[in-house]
Amino acid sequence: MKIALTYFSATGNTGKMADVINESLLALGAQVDIYDITSYADRQKPIDLASYDAVVFGSPIHSWRAPRVVRKWMRTLDGQGKKCSMFFTYGGFGVHPTHYSTRQILTEQNFAVVSSAEFPGAHTFNLGGWKALENRPDKSDFAVAKEYAAKTYKRFIGEDSSILGELEKTKYREEELDQIETFRFRILTQLPTRNGQGCGMCMICEESCPTGAISAETGEVNKDKCIACLRCVDTCPEDALKINDMSETYAFKLEMEKATNEDLEKKQSKIYL
Ligand SMILES: Cc1cc2nc3c(=O)[nH]c(=O)nc-3n(C[C@H](O)[C@H](O)[C@H](O)COP(=O)(O)O)c2cc1C
């Protein structure tokens, strides 16, 4: 069984889960090739799906769905009727339309989705002062990831012939979810800025940006292209990129979601079969 494991991970949570899932699949006897599709350049490289028996798609949740660049990339694939599975990491807030809407895309691209999973992870905006799930994913999440890999593998090899069952539907149409994404982006996010000091012109921010939004030369961020994934802030070796303090929006976010920090801490990884 040859599996392509693809993932997008701006700040490392999804990458950590991909590592655990990869190790588990290898231990079960699968042959796995990993495709990190986070950077713009990596998403331009074609994957020869014909040479794989099954595909695993890993992604963070950005405003209730897979990030728009991931959705766009998925829409370029031809699933050729192959089995696939999805997994997501999220910062402890809203998840549900993500499984549903991503399955819809993958089904339209001619994949048969057999399973899905969600894993809580430190919220990206902790880089700006939020305090959501600071120590996740942890070993409890890794244990669920192993179980997810084992159950998914059984479905891939046909030992379990079921496919992914009913998922919670969303009442929103794609266009409405686009509007929600734009609105949340406007009120909650901060664009990265360079403080002008310490930048060694290593170019990592520009090379690793998922959307080609940042210029290393000028330090400017194109606000129409930036998806606020904060990969540039996370990967800058000189700590020269920052976002403004977002602590106040965290209190606002908790209020908006009618949640407390303790509620978030209770979030558990979950497998969908
Ligand atoms: C623009 C943006 C939107 C996000 N939206 C959500 C969300 O709707 N619900 C949630 O729980 N977490 C949300 N998060 C948090 C990420 O899903 C979470 O931190 C994820 O694990 C990051 O994965 P990565 O480290 O692999 O990039 C969002 C993060 C960003 C940057």
The ligand as a Gaussian input file, in Angstrom:
#p B3LYP/6-31G(d) Opt

LIG

0 1
 C       -6.392000      32.927000       9.963000
 C       -6.605000      31.840000      11.000000
 C       -7.883000      31.408000      11.282000
 C       -8.088000      30.416000      12.262000
 N       -9.366000      29.987000      12.485000
 C       -9.592000      29.060000      13.426000
 C      -10.921000      28.596000      13.670000
 O      -11.891000      28.933000      12.974000
 N      -11.098000      27.727000      14.689000
 C      -10.057000      27.299000      15.474000
 O      -10.291000      26.579000      16.412000
 N       -8.771000      27.666000      15.215000
 C       -8.517000      28.521000      14.205000
 N       -7.209000      28.904000      13.938000
 C       -6.097000      28.273000      14.683000
 C       -5.417000      27.174000      13.877000
 O       -6.384000      26.314000      13.304000
 C       -4.496000      26.302000      14.773000
 O       -3.629000      27.068000      15.506000
 C       -3.757000      25.285000      13.904000
 O       -3.371000      24.197000      14.708000
 C       -2.534000      25.852000      13.226000
 O       -1.920000      24.838000      12.486000
 P       -0.424000      24.915000      11.968000
 O        0.459000      25.144000      13.185000
 O       -0.167000      23.584000      11.348000
 O       -0.350000      26.041000      11.007000
 C       -6.982000      29.857000      12.961000
 C       -5.690000      30.299000      12.665000
 C       -5.491000      31.272000      11.682000
 C       -4.099000      31.692000      11.364000

